[in-house]
């Protein structure tokens, strides 16, 4: 059974992730789906890597802010070059920036 404290933290995390999605220009439904998916991802990462959901959510949020060090604990390796290459492939930026 989920405790009230855990539920409150999950709602706080979902709210934070919704704000990330909203700031990225997602519509309300897409931002809500984005928030739910990221809360579930944090729970999964915490389970697999023996950490707390709070720690995992903080690492995910840090990655969205461009801070890659915290997410490395969860074997997620992202570099600026990889992000730029993917953005070019997706047509989000030109080859010259």
SULTA-V682726 format. One record per residue. N is the residue number from 1. RES is the residue in three letters. OMEGA is omega in degrees with one decimal (* if undefined). Layout:
BEGIN
N;RES;OMEGA
N;RES;OMEGA
END
This chain:
BEGIN
1;UNK;-178.0
2;UNK;179.1
3;UNK;178.5
4;UNK;-179.8
5;UNK;179.7
6;UNK;178.2
7;UNK;178.4
8;UNK;178.7
9;UNK;178.3
10;UNK;178.3
11;UNK;176.0
12;UNK;179.5
13;UNK;179.2
14;UNK;178.7
15;UNK;178.4
16;UNK;-179.7
17;UNK;175.9
18;UNK;179.8
19;UNK;175.4
20;UNK;-179.8
21;UNK;178.7
22;UNK;179.5
23;UNK;178.9
24;UNK;176.6
25;UNK;176.4
26;UNK;173.4
27;UNK;-176.5
28;UNK;-179.7
29;UNK;-179.6
30;UNK;178.5
31;UNK;176.9
32;UNK;177.4
33;UNK;177.4
34;UNK;-179.5
35;UNK;-180.0
36;UNK;-178.9
37;UNK;-179.0
38;UNK;175.3
39;UNK;177.4
40;UNK;177.9
41;UNK;178.9
42;UNK;178.3
43;UNK;179.3
44;UNK;178.8
45;UNK;180.0
46;UNK;-179.7
47;UNK;-177.3
48;UNK;-173.4
49;UNK;174.7
50;UNK;174.8
51;UNK;177.9
52;UNK;174.9
53;UNK;176.9
54;UNK;179.6
55;UNK;179.9
56;UNK;179.7
57;UNK;177.3
58;UNK;178.4
59;UNK;178.0
60;UNK;179.7
61;UNK;178.3
62;UNK;179.3
63;UNK;177.5
64;UNK;177.0
65;UNK;178.7
66;UNK;178.1
67;UNK;-171.9
68;UNK;-175.3
69;UNK;-177.5
70;UNK;-176.4
71;UNK;179.5
72;UNK;177.2
73;UNK;-176.9
74;UNK;178.4
75;UNK;173.7
76;UNK;-177.2
77;UNK;-177.7
78;UNK;176.0
79;UNK;177.6
80;UNK;-179.8
81;UNK;179.7
82;UNK;178.4
83;UNK;179.8
84;UNK;179.0
85;UNK;179.3
86;UNK;178.6
87;UNK;177.2
88;UNK;179.3
89;UNK;-178.4
90;UNK;-179.7
91;UNK;-179.3
92;UNK;175.6
93;UNK;178.4
94;UNK;-180.0
95;UNK;179.7
96;UNK;179.9
97;UNK;*
END
